[in-house]
Amino acid sequence: MAVIKPFRGIRYNPKLIEDMRAVISQPHDRIDRVRRQQYKDLSPYNIVRIIRVRTEEDRGSIPEGTSVYTRAQQHYEQWLEDGILIREPAPALYAHEQTFTIDDQTYVRMGLLTALKLTDFEEGIVLPHEKTHSGPKADRLDLICTLPVSAEPIFVLYPDPENKINLQIQQAINSREPDIDTTEMHEHLVRQRFWAITDPVHIQAIQDEMASKRDLIIADGHHRYTTGLNYRRIQQQANPDAPADANFNYIAATLVSMDDPGLAILPTHREIRNFTATSPTEILERADSYFAIAQVPDLKVCMEQVRADSRGYTYGFYGGPAIGFYTLSLRDTSLIYSMIDGGHSNEWKALTASVLHEILLEQVAEVPYSGIESREMIRYRRDPQHAVKSVDSGEANFAFFLSPTKMKDVQACVANHETMPQKSTDFYPKIIAGLAMLPLDGTPSVSRRE
């Protein structure tokens, strides 16, 4: 079953860092070159200097005999030496509350930052829901073997229909003022509040409630979790006599109830680029056999109609200024099962993203699967306006807009031991980095290159 434990987190020293907004960031996989520089400009101590290190410009500027990973280690160790980072005096669990607004409705989501014991997916305790790629996993393993620190928490969902753990967390913080109350630069409308929970009675109560849980789902952080498993294997081989509760057997994770009323999933839209084999006009002509097609005046109306379909099978389409905006609504849901082949369950085939990829992109537009898998022909967008701008500028060829995946659909796929199409979910807001880090000390650092 799920095992969590408190840990003495590595945190920014509030006596030296007065503005936490200057040192926190989005998860590393949401930080491109531009965002990375923006974070670096905020503070010489921004967490991005530790978690987002693999860039070409860095490789050309680092001193001979070092690497981007050793430089991250140097930052970390220097900040500890200078007191910028300090270690929690006692083991703690951490409450992380995020308050945000979507479509004029305010949500409050409660998370629990903890050390989560790593288990193989086959054990059925922690499960993936999306595919992963080898490149990001190699990068994360190089980093963790060099530091070694679980520097940014993954985002994990756990079943709790009555939200009993949330109640335990609320009792533990007991309406006291948070240790941190801030916002993050790129999701700046999200209020981030953070408390250390050090009372052993409250910690034990939360651990006891979590102990019976299984079928936890990784929302964000698949590459980091797999990296944690690989790092655990390396350390267990190098340290066969290490205790079972050694920190390398754990990963920093923020746990959120699947039934938290603040749990929100946003859609991720697709823009297709570097692809001219099928024109936007041809796509509309071919799609007419399976979808009811209607032209709409603008993006606003397009998105309203996409969201209005409770089935999730109305898609928006933009082919450029000369083509305009359209909605494509699946005529007959039985087409899903006759047109999507392969060894997938009906639940997987019925996903909004599956219909988009398997029917509209692959069969109607004939975008090569290899171009999607390599990302050479696709870009994923949270904001549909960004996709429109790319098409207008000629950077992209056309764009599809879709409705968000529902939590019940995620659970159904995971229950069938299936991973969803990439970028099927965008859990909002993200779990930010820099609030607390899990040190993987107690054993020597070991290179992964055996």
C-alpha positions in Angstrom: 0.0 0.0 0.0 1.0 3.6 -0.2 3.8 4.6 2.2 4.6 8.2 2.9 7.0 9.7 5.4 7.8 13.2 6.7 11.3 14.5 5.8 13.6 17.4 6.8 13.0 19.5 3.7 15.6 21.7 2.1 13.9 25.1 2.0 14.8 28.7 1.2 15.8 30.7 4.3 13.0 33.3 4.9 15.6 35.5 6.7 17.6 35.9 3.5 14.9 35.3 0.8 12.1 37.8 1.6 10.2 37.4 -1.7 9.6 33.7 -2.5 8.1 34.6 -5.9 11.7 35.4 -7.0 13.0 31.9 -6.3 10.1 29.5 -7.2 9.2 28.2 -10.7 7.1 26.0 -12.9 8.1 22.3 -13.2 11.2 21.9 -15.4 9.2 20.5 -18.3 7.2 23.7 -18.6 10.3 25.9 -18.8 11.6 26.7 -22.2 14.6 28.8 -23.0 12.7 32.1 -22.7 11.1 31.2 -19.4 14.4 30.0 -18.0 16.0 33.3 -18.6 13.1 35.1 -17.1 13.4 33.0 -13.9 17.2 33.6 -13.8 16.6 37.3 -14.1 14.3 37.2 -11.0 17.0 36.1 -8.7 20.5 34.5 -8.7 19.0 31.9 -6.4 16.0 30.9 -8.5 15.4 27.1 -8.4 15.6 27.0 -12.2 19.4 27.0 -11.8 19.1 23.6 -10.2 16.2 21.9 -12.0 16.4 23.2 -15.6 20.0 22.8 -16.7 20.0 20.9 -20.0 20.3 23.7 -22.7 22.7 24.1 -25.6 23.8 27.6 -24.7 24.9 26.2 -21.3 27.0 23.5 -22.9 29.0 26.1 -24.8 29.7 28.2 -21.8 30.6 25.9 -18.9 34.2 25.5 -17.8 36.2 22.5 -19.1 35.9 19.5 -16.9 32.4 20.3 -15.6 28.9 19.7 -16.9 25.5 21.4 -16.6 24.8 18.9 -13.9 27.9 19.6 -11.8 27.1 23.2 -12.1 23.6 22.6 -10.7 25.3 20.7 -7.8 27.7 23.7 -7.3 24.7 26.1 -7.0 23.0 23.8 -4.6 26.0 23.2 -2.3 27.0 26.9 -2.4 23.5 28.0 -1.4 23.5 25.6 1.5 26.9 26.9 2.6 25.8 30.5 2.4 22.5 29.8 4.3 20.3 30.6 1.3 19.0 27.1 1.6 18.4 25.6 5.1 17.2 22.2 6.3 14.0 21.8 8.2 14.9 21.2 11.9 12.4 18.4 12.3 10.8 15.9 9.9 7.7 17.4 8.3 4.8 16.9 5.9 3.8 20.0 4.0 0.4 21.3 3.2 0.2 23.1 -0.2 -3.0 25.0 -0.9 -3.6 26.6 -4.3 -6.4 29.0 -4.9 -7.3 29.9 -8.5 -10.1 30.9 -10.9 -11.4 29.3 -14.1 -14.2 30.9 -16.1 -15.1 33.2 -13.1 -15.4 30.3 -10.7 -12.9 30.1 -7.8 -11.4 26.8 -6.8 -9.2 25.8 -3.8 -7.1 22.7 -4.1 -5.2 21.1 -1.2 -2.0 19.1 -1.7 0.3 17.2 0.6 4.0 17.4 -0.1 5.6 14.2 1.3 8.3 11.6 0.7 6.4 8.9 -1.3 7.9 5.4 -1.3 8.8 4.3 -4.8 7.1 1.2 -6.0 7.2 -0.6 -9.4 4.1 0.0 -11.6 3.4 -3.7 -11.6 2.6 -3.5 -7.9 -0.4 -1.4 -8.6 0.2 1.2 -5.9 1.4 4.0 -8.1 0.3 4.0 -11.7 1.1 6.0 -14.9 -1.5 7.5 -17.2 0.6 8.9 -20.0 3.5 7.7 -22.2 7.1 8.8 -21.5 10.1 9.5 -23.7 13.7 8.4 -23.2 15.4 11.8 -23.6 13.8 13.5 -20.6 14.4 10.4 -18.4 18.2 10.4 -19.2 18.4 14.1 -18.4 16.7 13.7 -15.0 18.8 10.7 -14.1 22.0 12.6 -14.9 20.8 15.4 -12.6 19.7 13.3 -9.7 22.9 11.2 -9.7 24.9 14.4 -9.5 23.1 16.3 -6.8 21.5 14.0 -5.3 18.2 15.7 -4.4 14.6 15.1 -5.3 14.4 18.8 -6.2 10.9 19.2 -7.5 7.8 17.2 -6.4 5.8 15.1 -8.8 2.0 15.5 -8.8 0.1 12.4 -7.7 -3.6 11.7 -7.3 -5.0 9.4 -4.7 -8.5 8.0 -4.2 -10.3 9.5 -1.2 -14.1 9.8 -1.9 -14.8 11.4 1.5 -11.6 13.6 1.4 -10.6 12.4 4.9 -7.0 13.2 4.4 -7.8 16.8 3.4 -9.7 17.0 6.7 -6.7 15.7 8.6 -4.5 18.3 6.8 -6.9 21.1 7.8 -6.8 20.0 11.4 -3.0 20.0 11.3 -2.6 23.5 10.0 -5.5 24.7 12.3 -6.1 28.0 10.5 -2.6 29.3 11.4 -0.8 31.7 9.1 1.1 29.9 6.3 4.9 29.8 6.3 4.7 30.9 2.6 2.0 33.0 0.9 3.0 33.9 -2.6 2.4 33.6 -6.4 4.5 32.2 -9.2 5.5 34.3 -12.2 3.8 32.3 -15.0 0.7 31.1 -13.2 0.6 34.5 -11.4 -3.2 34.4 -10.7 -2.7 31.3 -8.5 -2.3 31.9 -4.8 0.2 29.5 -3.3 0.1 28.9 0.5 2.4 26.5 2.3 2.7 25.1 5.8 5.1 22.7 7.5 3.3 20.1 9.6 5.7 18.8 12.3 3.4 17.6 15.1 3.9 13.8 15.3 0.3 13.2 16.2 -1.0 14.9 13.0 1.7 13.3 10.9 0.8 9.8 12.2 -2.9 10.4 11.6 -2.2 11.4 8.0 0.1 8.4 7.4 -2.5 6.0 8.8 -5.2 7.3 6.6 -2.9 7.1 3.5 -1.6 3.6 4.4 -4.6 1.7 2.9 -4.4 3.6 -0.5 -3.4 2.0 -3.8 -4.2 2.9 -7.4 -2.5 6.3 -7.0 -2.2 8.0 -10.4 0.7 10.1 -11.5 -0.8 13.4 -12.8 2.5 15.1 -13.7 6.0 13.8 -13.4 6.1 10.5 -15.2 9.7 11.0 -16.3 10.8 12.0 -12.8 9.0 9.0 -11.2 10.7 6.6 -13.6 14.0 8.3 -13.0 13.4 7.7 -9.2 13.0 4.0 -9.9 16.2 3.9 -11.9 18.1 5.9 -9.2 16.8 3.6 -6.5 18.1 0.6 -8.5 21.5 2.1 -8.8 21.7 3.0 -5.1 20.4 -0.4 -3.9 23.1 -2.1 -6.0 25.8 0.2 -4.6 24.5 0.1 -1.0 23.0 -3.3 -0.4 23.1 -2.8 3.4 21.2 0.5 3.4 18.1 0.7 5.5 14.7 0.2 4.0 13.7 3.8 4.8 16.8 5.3 3.1 15.8 8.4 1.2 16.7 7.0 -2.2 13.7 4.7 -1.8 11.5 7.7 -1.9 10.5 10.6 -4.2 9.2 14.1 -3.4 5.5 14.1 -4.3 2.6 16.4 -3.8 -0.5 14.2 -3.3 -4.0 15.5 -4.2 -7.3 13.8 -3.7 -9.0 12.7 -6.9 -12.2 13.9 -5.2 -10.8 17.3 -4.2 -13.4 19.9 -5.3 -10.5 22.0 -6.6 -9.1 19.4 -9.0 -9.3 20.9 -12.5 -8.2 19.5 -15.9 -7.7 21.9 -18.8 -7.6 20.9 -22.5 -4.4 20.8 -24.4 -4.9 22.0 -28.0 -2.9 20.8 -31.0 -1.2 22.9 -33.7 0.2 21.0 -36.7 3.4 22.3 -38.3 5.9 21.3 -40.9 3.1 19.4 -42.7 1.7 20.4 -46.1 0.6 17.1 -47.6 -3.0 17.7 -46.7 -4.4 21.2 -47.0 -7.0 22.7 -44.5 -9.6 22.6 -47.3 -9.0 18.9 -47.9 -9.2 18.2 -44.2 -12.7 19.7 -44.0 -13.8 17.9 -47.2 -12.7 14.5 -45.9 -14.0 15.1 -42.3 -17.5 15.7 -43.7 -18.0 11.9 -44.0 -17.8 11.5 -40.2 -18.4 14.9 -38.6 -21.1 17.6 -38.9 -19.1 20.7 -40.0 -20.2 24.2 -39.3 -18.3 27.5 -39.9 -18.2 29.8 -36.9 -17.2 33.5 -36.8 -14.2 33.5 -34.4 -12.2 31.6 -31.8 -14.6 32.6 -28.9 -17.6 31.0 -30.5 -15.6 28.1 -31.6 -14.5 27.3 -28.1 -17.9 27.9 -26.6 -19.4 25.2 -29.0 -16.5 22.8 -28.3 -17.2 23.1 -24.5 -21.0 22.8 -25.0 -20.7 19.2 -26.2 -20.9 17.1 -23.0 -19.7 14.1 -25.0 -16.4 15.7 -25.8 -16.7 14.9 -29.5 -17.0 18.4 -30.9 -13.6 19.8 -32.1 -12.6 23.2 -33.2 -10.5 23.7 -36.3 -8.6 26.7 -37.6 -7.1 26.6 -41.1 -5.8 30.2 -41.3 -7.2 33.6 -42.2 -8.4 32.4 -45.7 -10.1 29.3 -44.3 -11.4 30.5 -40.9 -12.8 28.7 -37.9 -15.0 25.5 -37.9 -16.5 23.1 -35.5 -16.5 19.4 -36.3 -19.0 17.3 -34.3 -18.8 13.5 -34.6 -22.0 12.3 -36.3 -22.2 8.8 -34.7 -20.2 7.6 -31.7 -20.2 4.0 -33.1 -17.6 5.3 -35.6 -15.1 5.4 -32.7 -15.1 1.7 -32.3 -15.1 0.9 -36.0 -12.4 3.4 -37.1 -9.9 3.0 -34.2 -8.0 -0.3 -34.4 -5.4 -1.7 -32.2 -5.3 -3.5 -28.8 -7.0 -0.7 -26.9 -10.1 -0.9 -24.7 -13.3 0.8 -25.6 -12.6 3.3 -22.8 -9.3 4.3 -24.4 -10.9 4.6 -27.8 -13.6 6.8 -26.5 -11.2 9.4 -25.1 -11.5 12.9 -26.6 -7.8 12.9 -27.4 -7.9 9.4 -28.9 -10.6 10.4 -31.4 -8.7 13.5 -32.3 -5.4 11.6 -32.9 -6.7 8.3 -34.3 -9.4 9.7 -36.6 -8.9 13.4 -37.3 -5.1 13.6 -37.4 -4.2 10.1 -38.6 -7.0 9.1 -40.9 -8.5 12.4 -42.1 -5.5 14.7 -42.2 -3.0 11.8 -42.7 -0.4 13.4 -40.4 2.3 10.7 -40.0 2.5 9.0 -36.7 6.2 9.5 -36.6 5.8 13.2 -36.9 3.5 13.2 -33.9 5.7 10.9 -31.8 8.9 12.9 -32.5 6.9 16.2 -32.0 8.4 17.5 -35.3 4.9 18.1 -36.7 2.9 19.0 -33.5 3.0 21.5 -30.8 0.8 21.4 -27.7 -0.9 24.5 -26.5 -2.8 25.4 -23.3 -4.0 28.7 -24.8 -5.8 28.3 -28.1 -4.9 31.9 -29.0 -1.3 30.9 -29.2 -2.1 28.2 -31.8 -4.1 30.7 -33.8 -1.2 33.1 -33.9 1.2 30.4 -35.0 -1.1 29.5 -37.9 -1.5 33.2 -38.8 2.2 33.7 -38.8 2.8 30.7 -41.0 4.7 28.9 -38.3 1.9 26.3 -38.2 -0.3 24.9 -40.9 -3.6 24.4 -38.9 -4.9 23.8 -35.4 -7.4 21.6 -33.6 -9.1 22.6 -30.3 -10.7 20.1 -27.9 -12.5 19.8 -24.6 -10.8 18.6 -21.4 -10.4 15.0 -20.4 -12.6 14.0 -17.4 -11.1 12.5 -14.3 -13.4 9.4 -14.6 -11.9 8.8 -18.1 -8.3 8.9 -16.6 -9.3 6.5 -13.9 -11.0 4.1 -16.5 -7.8 4.0 -18.6 -5.5 3.4 -15.6 -7.8 0.7 -14.4 -7.3 -1.0 -17.7 -3.5 -0.6 -17.4 -3.4 1.7 -20.4 -1.5 4.9 -20.9 -3.4 7.7 -22.5 -2.2 9.6 -25.6 0.4 12.2 -24.7 -0.9 15.5 -23.4 -4.4 14.1 -22.8 -4.5 16.0 -19.5 -3.3 19.3 -18.2 -3.9 19.4 -14.5 -4.1 23.0 -13.5 -2.4 24.6 -11.7 1.0 23.0 -11.8 2.9 21.9 -8.6 5.5 24.6 -8.4 9.2 23.9 -7.6 11.2 25.5 -4.9 9.0 25.2 -1.8 10.8 22.2 -0.3 13.3 19.6 -1.6 13.8 16.1 -0.5 17.6 15.4 0.1 18.6 11.9 -0.9 21.4 11.8 1.5 22.6 9.0 3.8 24.4 7.2 0.9 27.2 8.4 -1.4 26.4 9.9 -4.8 26.8 7.2 -7.5 27.2 7.9 -11.2 24.7 6.2 -13.4 27.3 5.3 -16.0 28.3 1.9 -14.8 
